[in-house]
């Protein structure tokens, strides 16, 4: 990528990528409001950000085209998984507050399960055709690329920390998460 500023460009190409990532994050947050569309929204974010590496602009129109292409019965069915997993984790976390034996071991196990599910979910949405939204392919890639998996886990933990520390940033966080998943997918062998 060329480092020189183009005519009319105020901040340079690095800042343009940052601004594209934030725009895509905001659009992804809006597309995730109907919860079932979250997988398609993240897949569209990854496709849009993948296009910016090839020089395509990240615009709302580009994002909406990618979103329409990824909305299907399969992705809407996949959209049921995060709320169901969240419900299971909340029930398990409520049981941890009781005096059940093994509660001390289950708390870290639940945290690792949530982190692992987030990483595999991000990997699944970042996959490029022909493996679009394949949990199996995402699991295989996560196991085959431990460094990429650790990078995505760090991104998820950082996003969780930012959401906790500055809740006003939550609408922008899907952009960096999709960017991290796309970058890991591009660099994967």
N, C-alpha and C positions, 0 to 999 in steps of 0.2 A: 504494500500500500504506500502510496506516495505521501511524503510528509509535507510537501509544499502546500500552502494555502491557495485555494481557488479564488478567483475574483468574487468579491462579495461575501466570502466566508470570514466570519469574525474571529472564531476561536481555533480553527484548524480541524483536521480530520479526527483526532482523538476525542475532542469534545463533541463532535457530531455523533460519533458512535455512542457516547454517553447519553446524549440527548435522545437519540433513537431508542436506546434501551429504556429510558424513563417513559417515553411516549408509549412504547409497547407495553410497559408495565401497567400504565394507567388504563390502556385499552383492554388489557387482559383482566384487570380488576373489574372493569365494567362488564366484560363478557362473562365473568365468573359469578355475577350476581344471581342468575338462575343457576343454582348449584350444579345441576346436571351437565351444564356446558363447560365445566372447568377443564376436563381433559382436552376437549377440542380447543378451548381458549389457549391453554399452554402449548398445544401442538402448533397452533397458528402463530403464537409468539416465537417459538423456535424456528419455524419456517421463515418468518419475516426477518428475524435476526440473522439466520443463515444466508438469506438473500443480501443482507447488507455487506457480508464478507465478499460477495461477488460484485459489489458496486451498486446494487439496486437500492433505491431510497426506501426508508421505513416510513410509510405514510399510513394514515388511517384507512385509506382505500385498499392499500396492499394488505394490511392486516385483515380487513373485512373479507377480502377475496380468499385469503388463506383460511379464515374461520368458516366461511360458507363451504369450502371444499372439504373441511374436516368434520363438519356436523353430519352425523349419520346416526342410525339407530344403535350401532355398536358403540360409538363414543358417548351417546347419551346413557346407554346401559353402564358403561364404565364410569360415568359420573355418579352412579349410585354407590360406588366403592368407598370414596373418601367419607361421606356422611355415615355410612354403616360402620366403617373402621373407627371413626371418631366416637360413635355411640358405644361400641364395644370397649374402647379404651376408657371412656368416662365411667362406664359401669364397673370395669375392673379397678379403676382408680378409686371409686367410691367403696369398693370392697376392701381396698388396702387400708382405708381408715378404720375399719373394724379390727378386732383383735384376732384375726385369722392367722393360723400358723403359716409361716413362709412369706408374710407380707414384706419383710425386709428384702427378700430376694426378688420379689415380683416387681417392685418399683423400678429398679434399673432395667429389668427385662422388658417392662412396658415402654420405657423411654427408648430403649434400643429398637424395639419393634416399630414404634412410631417413626423413628429416624430412618430405619431401613425401608419402611413402606414409602416414606417421602422420597428417598433417593431412587428407589425403583420406579416410582411414579413419574418423577422428573425424567429419568432415563427413557421411560416408555414414551413420553410426550415429545422427546427430542429426536426420536428415531426418524430417519429419513426413509422414504419408500424403498423397498417393498415391505418394510417391517413396521409400518405405522401402527402405533398404539398397541404393541404386543408386549404383554407383561412377561411372557416367557422369554422373548428376545432380550428384554431389559434385564431380567434376572441373569441370563447367560452373560451379557455384556458386563454387568456389575461384578460377577464372579471372575470374569476373565481380565478385568481391568481394575485391580484393587486401588491403584493410585487415583484413577478417575473417580472411583466410588468414594474414597476418602475426601477428595476435593469437593464433591457434591455434598457429602455429609457436613463438611465445614461450611459450605454455603448455606445449607439449611439451618445449621446452628447459629450462624451469623444473622440470618434473616429472623430467626426466632428471637434472638437477643435484641435486634433492632426493633422488632414489633413490641417487645416488652418494654424497652427503654423509651421509645418514641412512637407511640401508637399512631401518630399523625402520618407516619411514613408507610403504613400498611398498604395503602393503594398503589404505591410505587414498587413494592417488593417483588411482585411477580416478574417484573422485567429483569432484574439481576438474577433471579433464580432461573428463568428461562435462558438467559444469556450464559450462565454457568453450565447448565445442562447441554446447551448447544455447543459450547466450547469443548466440553469434555467429549461429546459425541464426535465432533470434528477431529479431535486429536486421537481418538481411540483407534487402535490398530485394526 
